[in-house]
């Protein structure tokens, strides 16, 4: 009998929570009175946005660990893997946010603070990955990548507090330390938690698989450099 890997376990749990959360979102959680069924995008938009923001903070932390111990490529490979997956999740958050803003605000995009800061974070991810792709020296790659990731890690909390710091059309926080009590219906909150757990398992699954590939890429690059 084939042994199940840890990443496959995460995928299985992700699938189970996705099926459960979909049932709760569409069959049990109430539909918003004003937005109607378009509000259901919320259960895709918020988890992917949170994971996209958390990921850049993790990238910055792992990059610093690598700079402190550059002999161990594990931290840098992990940072790169989190950056790639984090960018994908943030891209989903931006697209789903645009789909949601059309029925809510009547426009696909508006340059309000939270959206602008989120787009800036997306460009931070792009800058990080492009820099890592075009630089040939691994040490310099990691060093400049860490600087870019640190800028992104500063942007992440600004995104969360944007509605408090500036006048914003975006709704205020419904989860986290800045959320008001009762900001979200209890059934909506449960559906959101299950969706977040499902996306978190999927996120870890993608990161673990990308990390395995990244380790192989790093070993291959080091072998090529030694041959040259």
N, C-alpha and C positions, 0 to 999 in steps of 0.2 A: 504493500500500500504506500502510495506517494506521501511523503511528509509535506505538510502545509507550511509555507514560509510565513514569517511575520508580516511581510507586506501583503500577502494573500489574505491573512486574517483581517488586516485593516480594510481590505477591499470587501470582504464578506460583511463586516460590520457596517461599512458604508452603505452597501446595498440594502441591508436590513433596515437601517435607520432612514434611508431614502424612501423606501416603500411605506414605512410607517408614517413618516412626516408628510408624504404626499396625500395619504388617506386622511390625515388630520387636517391638513391645509384646505383640501377641497371638500371634505365631507363633514367636518366638525367645527373648525375655526370659523367665526363669523365673518361675513363679507362687509367691508367698510361701506358705510352709508353713502358717503360722498364719491368715492373713487370706484366703487363697484368691484368687479372681478379683477380689474387691473391692479388692485392692491396686492394680489397674490404674488406679484413680482417681488414684493418686499422680502419674501422668504428665500429668494435666490440672491437678491441684491445685497442685503445686509450681511449675511454670513461670508460671502465672497469678499466684500469690502473690508470686513474686520480681519479676515485672514491675510488679505493683501497688505494691510497696514502692519499687522503683527510680523509678517514675514520680513519686511525691510529692517525692523528692529533686530530680529534674529540674525540677519545677514551682517549687520554692523557689529553685533556682539561676537559672532564667529570670526569675522575678519580681524578683529582686535586680538582674539585668542591666537590666530595664526601668526600675526605680526609679533606676538610675544614668544611664540615657539614656531619659527618658520621651518624647522626640521620636520615637523609633522604636517603633512599635506591634508590630513583628515579635515581639519577645521576649514581650510580654504575650499575643499571639494564640497563640503556641506553648505558653506556660504553660497557658492555658485548654484547649487541645486535648489536651495531655498529661493534664490533670486529668480531663477527661471520659472518655478512654479508660482511664486508670489506674483510675478508679472501677469501670468495667465489668469489668475484669480482676480487681480485688479482690473484686467481688461474686461472680464465678465461683469464685474461690478459697474464699470463705466457704461457698457452697452445696455445692461439691464436698467441702470439708472436713467438712461436716455429714453428707453422704452416706457418707463414709468412716468417720466416728467411730461411726456406729450399729453396724456389724458389729464394729468394733475395740473400742469401749468400752461398747457397749450403750445409748448415749444419743445423741440428735441434737446436743446441745450441752452443754458444761460450762464453768463460769466459771474455767477455768485460765488462767495468765498469758498464754501466747502467743495463745490465742483471744481473750481479752479485749482485749489490745493491738491485735490485728488488727481487731476490731470498732471499737475507738476510732479507728483510722486510717480506716476506712470512714466514720465520722461526720465526720472531718476533711474528707474529700472532699465529703461532703454540705454541710457548713458553707461550704466554699470556693465551691462551685457556686451554692448558694442566695444567698450574699452577693453574688456577681458578678451574679446575675440581678435582685436587688432594688435595687441601688444604681445611680443614674443617672449619676454622675460617674465617668468612666473612670479618672482619676487616683486617686480614693479607692478605687474598685473594686480596682485593682491593688495599692494600698498595704495595705489590710486583707487582701486575698487573699494577699499575700506573708507577712503575719504568721501567718495560718492555715497556709499551706504550710510555713513554718519549724517550726511545732509538729509537723506531720506528719512532717517530715524527721528530727526527733529521735525520734519514735516508731518509725520504720522500723528502725533498728539495734537498738532495744530488743526488737522482735519477734524478730529473728534470735537474739539472745543470751538470750532469755527462759528457755530451758531450763537455762542455766548460772547465771543470776542468781537464779532462784526455783525452788522445787520444782514440777515440772510433770509432768502425765500425757502431754503431747505428746512424740513421739519427738525425740531430739536431732538436731542438724544432720547431714545426709548429704553436703552440698556446701558449699564455701566454706572460709574460713580456720579455722572452728571445728569442722570435720568430722574425725572420726578416720579414719586410714588404713584402707582396707578396709571402711568403714561400709556400702558398697553393692556388691553383686555387679557384676562388670565388665559383664555383658550388660545388667543393669538400668541401670547408669550410662550406657552408650552409648544406650540407649533414651531415657533422661531428657535427654541432651544433644540428641538429634535433636528431641525434643518441644519443648525450650526454644528451639531455633533456629526451628522452625516457628511457635511462638507469637510469637517476637520479630519475625519477618518480618510476621506478621499485625498485630502491635501497631504497627509502623512504618507499615504500609499504612493502618490506621485513623487514626493521628495525622496523616499527610500529607493525607489527604482531609478530615479535620475542620479542619485548619489552613487549607486552601483555602477552606472554607465560612466559617470564623471571620474571615478577612481580608475577605471580602465583607460579612459582618455589621458589622464595624468601620467599613468605608468607608460603608456605608448609615447607620449611627448618627451618624457625623460629619456627613454631608450633612444629615440631619434636624435635628441641633442647630444647624447654620449657618442653615438655613431658619427655625428658630424664633427 
